[in-house]
Amino acid sequence: LSGKLQAAQTMDLSADDTLSVQSATTAVVGNQTVAIASVLQAETLNLSAGRLLTVADSAELKAVQNANTASTTASVSLTGDRDIMLGGVVSAVDGAAITVTASAGRDLNLSGRINAGDVVLKSGQGLAQSGHLTADADTQVTANTGGISFATGAVGGDIEMSNATFTASASGQTISLTSAKGSITQTLVSRSSTDANSVVTNQLLPSGLLSAASVLATGDSGITLNTATA
């Protein structure tokens, strides 16, 4: 799926097998060829795939609160019966307090930006109840009014973040991570520091940062996190 689609209220897009949102056109900017973003916009945006749901780096998903339907909270819902690869940008128009939910039957792989009111991320929601949740260095997730929650399957699945950034910026909000039968880790990177005597010390420290009023983590086989709480 490529292009720009807009709905005043609900947009439902589904595929029995694979659903991919990505750019199919490019433009030359400053002697560089760049992709022209594919944009989907609605008050309630629902994408689902029977096997693989992909939101490419060249895609933008936008939710806008319709003034005529104040009882409906703008939202983006992404469902993959097997896997989800979530890149690009998912955001609210005009700062609306939208809810973003991504639920994968098996693995959920994050590699993009999410800016929303609150964010729900789930892997391992299929029949096997097992699946990993990963986030790479391109991942920046911000919840402006609510919290951020991570959950893997009841039978198995790790949460692994590599230099990713997650922020619940509103007062009193929480980032919660639950891996019932797996581990929760921010991958370790080597960092150097020099003391007053010019002695260099190398340490392996967690990469990335989780920032919120509180961070709650439950892992069955280990937890390694780098957090900032207030």
Salt bridges, closest charged atoms under 4 A:
ASP17 OD1 - ARG51 NE 2.96
GLU60 OE1 - LYS62 NZ 3.52
ASP83 OD2 - ARG82 NE 3.46
ASP83 OD2 - ARG106 NH2 2.80
ASP158 OD2 - HIS132 ND1 3.95
